[in-house]
Every structure is written in structure tokens, then in C-alpha cells.
Amino acid sequence: MSEAVIARLDMTQSDFEAQFSALMISPFESDTGLTQKVADILQTVASEGDAAVTRLTNEFDQRDAHSLADLTIQQEALDAALVTISPDLRDALALAAERIRDFHQRQLAESWQYEDGEGNLLGQRVSPLDRVGVYVPGGRASYPSSVLMNTIPAKVAGVADIVMVAPAPHGEINPVVLAAASLAGVNKVYSVGGAQAIAALAYGTETIAKVDKIVGPGNRFVAEAKRQVFGRVGIDMVAGPSEILIIADGTVDPEWVTMDLFAQAEHDEYAQAILISPDQAYLDEVHACIDRKLPEMSRRDIISVSLRHRGALCKVPNLTSAVALSNRLAPEHLELAVAEPRALLDQISAAGAIFMGAMSSESLGDYCAGPNHVLPTSGSARFASPLGVYDFQRRSSLIGVSAVGAQLLGDVAAKIADAESLEAHSLSARMRMPDAQ
């Protein structure tokens, strides 16, 4: 077996804890140089608007635009792309969109209200965000699936204006991305990427209106820009490298599991793919399959680096131990490649998406199963959730106090305000008490 393709860990070994803990460390360390570069770009766009966006796009993407109008993609181009792509691909995108829409419609929250015993009206008003920006990566790969996954939940939520930005190096943008934008109902598209695109969405320019929230993946500059503008606008998350953890009992074809590991590792050199199993012979089979299949993969160089630096095959005493390790990692994608996945489900406390059983490959979740593929990474599934309709809705509390309620609640509020030494709070509550009139 090749010594460097992927690490082998055994829970019974004395150095296991150190090796496993190393897998939990993010490969992205703080980069003050990157932070400052992004801050400078944000400030430039905030100050100069369209002119800065155009100039920076020309510089970074080798464009020759004279104004932001040259970087605007018209609706006719989106619709034309949908018509010109192959019928099979168009049908596939349409079916994926239908399944994504159907799943997310079930997340739609509604307003509600009630009256309590004193006649006070209490409730929650739900409304959509007004405007959302969707970032779609370009460059080495194009992701029409990202268009669908980030846009459709916003449409289901009722967002009226969805603006898409996507880099187009040398003026080239994948027509499939444009077709997906047409299919998903994007309102405006600009062929602008990088931190300057995030800045335009966050601050607004003469041409690009400021949005309420920015969603969608990007490179390190995009992630850092989203981090810096958070608070001025909402963001979905600051995403780290993609990751998968597979728990296997030896009942699933080792070639299937190998390809599932490859599917994650081929994203980029920082992606993480881990297999945990109590079956030593099965781990050996998967390792042999990795060695055999890797040379056949078109993205073998990327897969090789990913597996070598962040991958692992872990031997554990039993499936309970495997689940415990998974809960520590809180992986973005968790595959239960076991005969009885439901038996493990209640033990799992943290995972972005859980794929249950031999037929449930993570790749189906990326494209067309229905649930969103925008998932928490780098252990953030401990406290964060997949992107959904709820990310594009606002909730406002409703409070309508009756005269009876003003007496009861006013007395309670005043006593608590007095304890906090907030005199005006106390007086404000007492003045509305009918007995005080």
C-alpha cells in the first residue's frame, strides 16, 4: 500500500488523540496580510462605487470594461443560455430545482398571534428580506448547483430582488451558471467577483443596490470580505473547506465508499475526507481501492493532496466510538454507510447533513436530493444549521397590551426596573397602569 496516500489511525494507539485532534484544526490560519488587502478593497469600493468595482475587476479578472454596464449580464442572456444548453442538462437542472423548491417550501414560517388571559395580543410577524446577494464562484470550476441552492430558498421565502455576482475571468462565464440563474429566478446578474463584489453588495454603488444579506461560497478573499462586512449586512456563514466523514460497518461496497471520499477530496487541496470503521479488513480494502482508483481520476492531483494532508482511515472498537468521534468533528457531511443507519441516528448530535444508508451518496445531496448543500463547516455544525428559507425571513414580535394587562405587567416591569435602578423604565410602566391615573 502507498505510504503517503492517506493516514491510518487506530484508536487503541497511544498517539491516536494527538493525531485525531490534528484533523480538527482548520487549515486556514489567520492571515493579517489578507485581512488588510480585503479591508483596503472594501474601503475603496465604499468610497468610489462603480468606478472601483470596474477598475478592480479589470485588474483581477483581466477584463477591459469601461463601466459597470459592461459587466452587467442582461436577462436575455440568461434566458438564451437556458435555451442553448443541452436538453438533458436543462431537464436535470429543472428536476433538481423542483426538488429543492419542494423541500424548502416545507420550511416556510408563517406569522401567528394569540391573546392571553388578560387580553394582551402577543405574536410573531414573519416577512421576507427585501434584497439578497448571491455569490457564485467562477475560475477553475463553475457551480450551477450553488445558484439553485442559494437562490431557490430566497424565492420561496418571498425575497423580491435577488442579485447574483459571479467572476468571469477574461470575460468568460459558464453558460450553465447563467441557465441556472434563469431557472432559479435571479433578477440581476453582474460578472463581478472577489472582495469587490462583496463590497458592492454590502455598501451599494451607483448601479448595484445594497442588499440585506449575502450568501454563497467563494475563495479566501470572498470569505474574508464576508466576515468583515457582517453586521452591515447579514451573511450565511464564513465557510471553511468542504468535508465528509463516513462511518462504515463493512456492509457497503468499498469502491462506493472510496468514490465518496474522492468526491469530497476533489473539491480542493484543503477538503477533508475521513472514514471511520471498526472493521480492520474493510479499512484495508478501502485503502487498496484508493491506491487502485486514484491514478484513474481526472482530478487525481487535487485528491492526492487532500487525502495526504487532511484525510484519514480510522480504526475504532465499535460504532458507538465512531459516532462519538463524529460528534467531536461535527462534520459538514456525515455518511452512515451501515446496514442500520436509523439505529445510529439518535446518537448523532452534530452534523450539517446526514446521509443514511448505502444508497445515500453525498453527491446526491450536492445536486438534487432536495435539502440545501450550503452547510456548516469546520465544526460549526455544533451551533449552526444548513441554509434554508428561515435565513431569508425576518421575525418581528407583536405586543399589544390591554388595560388589564397594563396593570399586571406594569407592576411586574416596574418592580424589575427598580431592581435594575432604571427609573425611567419604572415610571414608563407605572404611568400606563390604570390604578395610577
N, C-alpha and C positions, 0 to 999 in steps of 0.2 A: 504493500500500500504506500502511496505517496506520503512522505512525512510532513509536507508543508501545506497540503490542500486544505485541511481543516483540523482544528484542535480536538483532542479526545480528553474528556473529563470523566472522572469516576468519583462518585460521592463518598466512597469509602477511603479515598486517598487523603493524606494529611494536608495537602496543599489545595484541596478542592475549593474551600471557602475563598481563598485568595483568587483563584482562577475564575470562579463564578462571579465574584464581586467585580472583577475587571470587566466582565461582559456588560455590567450595568453602567459603566462610565460612558458618558456621551463622548463621541469622537471630536466634537466641536468645542474647543476651549475658547475662553474669552479672547477676543482679538481687538485690542484698542485701536489698532490701525484701521480695521474695517469699520469699527464704530464711528470713528471720526470722518472717514470718507463718506459714509452714508449720511451722517449729520450734515456735512457740507452740501451734499446733493439736495437733501430735504430743504435746507435753508435757501439754496439757490432757486429752487422751483417755487418756494413760498414767496420769494421776493420778485422773481422775474416772470413767473407764469408760463404762458405758451412758448415764449422765446427760449426759456431754459430747457423745457421739455424737448423742443425741437433740436436745439443745439446738442444736448446730451445724447439724444437718440442717434443723431448723425455720428457722434463720436464713438459711442459704444457698439452700435449695430451696423456701422458702415452704411449709413443711409445718406441721401442727398436731398432731404426735404427742405423746403423754403418756409414752410409754416405747418402748424398742426393740421391744417386742412389736407396737406399731402399725406398725413399719417392717419387719416380717418378712412375707415372702410365702410362703404355705403351698404344699405340694406339690400340693394340689388345684387351686390357681390356675394352676400351671404346666401341669398335665395338661389343664385346661379350655381354656387358651389354645391348646394343640396341636390340640384338637378343633375349636375355633371358627374358626381361620384358614382361608382358602380351601383346598380340596383341592389345587389346583395348586401353591400355595405350600408346603403341607405336603409334597407329593411332592418338590418341588425341594429343600427343606431335608433331607429324608430321603436323597435321592440324593447330595447334597453331603456329608452326614455319612458315608455309606457309603464314598465315595471317599476322604475324609480319613482314615477309620479304616483302610482297606485300605493306604494309603500308609504311615501311621505304624506299622502293625504290623510292617513290614519293618525298622524302626529298633530294635526291641526287643532290648536286650542281655541276654545270659544269663551266669550265673555259670560259672566254669571253674577248674580246678586241675590241677596236674601234679606229679610227683616228679622231682627232678633226680638226677644220678648218685650223690649222697651220701645219697639217701633223704629229703631235705628236701621237705616239702609246701609248694608255693607256688601262689598263685591269686588270684582276684578274686571276691568275693561281691557280687552285684547285687541291690538291693532298692528298692522304691518309696518315695517320700516318704510320710509319714503323712497330711498335710493340706495342701491348696493353696488359695490365694485367687485368684479370677479377677475382675479389674475389667473391667466393660463400660461404655463411655461412654454417656451419655444426652444430654439437652439438644436441640440443633438436629438431631441425627441419631441414629438407633438402628442398632446393628450386630449382628444375629443371627449374622453370619458370624464375628465376634470370639468369640462364645460357643462356636461349634463348633471354631474353630481353637485356642483356648486350653484347652478342656476335654477334647476327644477324645484328644489325646496323653497327658494325665494319666491318663485312664481306661485307655488301652492300657498305660501303664506299671504300672498296678495301684494307683494312689492311691485310698485307701479313702474319703476325705472331701474333697469339693470344695465350697467355699463361694464363692458369687457375690455381688458387690456391684455395684449399678448405681443411679445417681441417678435420682430420679423427681420432677422439678420440678413443684410444685403437685400432687403425688400421682399424676402420670400417668407410666406406663411402657408402652412399646410392647409389645403382646401378642405380636408376633413374636419379640421377645427372650425372653419367658417361654416361648414354644413351643420355641425353640431350646434353652433350658435344660432343658426336659423331655426333649427328644430326645437331648441330649448326656449326660444322667445327672447333672446337678448335684444335690448333696444338700441344700443350704440356700441361700436367697436372701434378701438384705436390700436394701431400697430405700434405700440409703445410698451417697453418692458423695463425691468430693473427697478432700482430705487426711485428713479424719476417718475415712473408710472405710479408707484405707491404714493409719492408726494403729491402728484396731480390729483389723485383720488381723495387724499386726506385733506389737502388745503384748498383744492379747486383752482382753476385757472380761468382765463377769459373764455376758453372753449369747453373745458371739462368741468362740470358741476361737482362740487364737493359731495361725497357720499356719506351715508350714516355708518356703513360697515364695509370692511374689505375682507374678502375670503379668497381662498385659492393658494396653492403651493408655489414655491419659487426657489431660486438659488439662495446662497447665503446673504447676498445683498438685499434681496427681497425680504427674507426672513428678518434681517436686522432692521430694515426700514419699517416693517410692520410693527416690530417691537417698539421702535422709537415713536411712532405716531399713535400708538394705543393710548386711549384717553381722550385724544382729539377726535378719533373715530373708534368704533369697535372693530375688532378683528376676530377671526375664527380661532386662531391659535398661532403660536410660533412653533412650527413643526420641525422636528429633527428628522434624521434618516429613517427610511421605512424599515419595518422589522416584522419577522414572523417567528413564532415559537410553535413547534409541533410536539404534541405528546402522543406517543405511539406505543401500542401494546404488542406489535409484531403481526397484527392481522391484516394490515393494509400493504398492498404491493410495494416493495421498497423502491421500485422505479417511480411510482407515483409520488412518494414522499420526497425522493431525490429531486424530481422536477419541481415540486412545490418549494423546496429550498432554493433551487436555481431561480425560480420565478421571482422570488424576493431579492436574491443577490444580484440579479441582472439590472436592477434599478440604477445602482451606482456603487462605487467602491466603498461607501460608508454604510450601505444597507446591512442589516443583520439577519442571519438565518440560523436558528438553533433547533436541534432535535433532542428530545429527552425521552428515554425509554428504559424500562427495567430489563429488557431483553438484550443481552450482550451479543448474541449471534445476529440479531436483527440489525443492531448498530453496525456490526461488521459488514453485513450485506449492503446497507446504505452507503457505507464508506467505499466499498468496492464499486458500487454503482456510480458514485460521484467520480471516482477515478476513470471509470469507463466512459461515462457520458460527457464529461466536461470538454474533452477535445472536440466533440461534435457540435458544441453550442456556438452560435454566431457571436455572442457576447461573452465568450469564454474568458477573455482577459479581465473584464469587469467582475464577472462571477468569481474568478480565482482570487482576486484581491479582496473582495468582500468576504469570502469564506475564510481566507487565511487570517485576516485581521480581526473579524468580528463574528465568525461562525463557530459552532461547536457541536459535537455529538456527546451528549451527557448520559452516563450510566447511573441509574438510581435504583434503590432497593425495590420500590413499588410505585404504583400510580399515584398513591397519596403523596409520596415525596415529590413526584413530578409536578403535581398541582401546586404544592407548597412553593416550589421554585418558580413556577409560572406566576403565582400571585406576587412574589417578590419583584419580578421583572415587570409585571403589568404590561404585557406586550400589546403592540398595536393590533396584530393579527394573532389569534390563537387557534390552531387546528387541533381538534380532538380526533386523531386518526386511530380510533379504538373501536372495538366491537360494540360497546355500550356507552356511547357518549353522554346520554342523559344521566347515567349513574354518577358522572363526574361534575355535572353542571352546577349543582348546588354548592359544591366545594370551591368553585371559582369566584373570587371576589373582585378581580380587576383585569379587564381586557377590553380593548377597543371593539373588536368584533370576534365572535366565537363561531367557528366553523365545525359543525357537528357531523362526524362520520366520514367514511371512506370517500363518498361521492362529493363531499363539500370542499372542493378546492378553493383556496383563497383567490385564485384568478377570477372565479365567477363573481365573487364579491367586488372585485375591482371594476367590473363592467356591467353586469346585468342582473344580478340576483334581486336587487331592489334596495336594500339598505345602503346607506351612504358609505363611500370609500374614504371620505375625509375623516380620519380617526386620530385620537390622541397618541402621541409617540413619546419615547424617552421616559417611560414610566408614568407619564401624566394621566394614564387611564385610571390611576388611583383616585383622581379627583375630577377628571374631565370626561366628556362623552362625545360620541360621533356628531358630526354636523347634522343638523336637522331643521325642520320647519321652525321649531322653537327659537333657533338662532336668528330668525328674521321677523320675529314678532316682539312687540313691546307689551308689557303688562302694567296697567295703572290701577292702583287701589281706589275704590269708591267708598266714601264715608259721608253719609247723610244723617245727622244726629237729630232726633226728635226732642221735644221739650222735656219729656220724661227722661230720655237718655242724657240730656244736658245736665240734669240734676244728679243722676247717679254717676255718670262718667266724669262730670266736672269735679265732684267731690274727690273721686279717686285720683284724677290727674293733679288736682291742686295739692293733695297730700304728698304725692310723689315729687312734685315740683318743689314744694317747701323743703323736702328732704335733700334735694339737689341744690338748694339755695338759688333757685331761678325764679325770682319774684314775678317778673312779667308773665312767665308761663302760668304761675299760680293765679294771678289776677285775671288773665285772659280766660282761664277756665271758669273761675268763680263768677265773673260778670255775666256769664250766659246761664247760670243756674237760676231757674225761676224763683226760688226762695230768696235770691239775693236782690230781686227787683223791688 
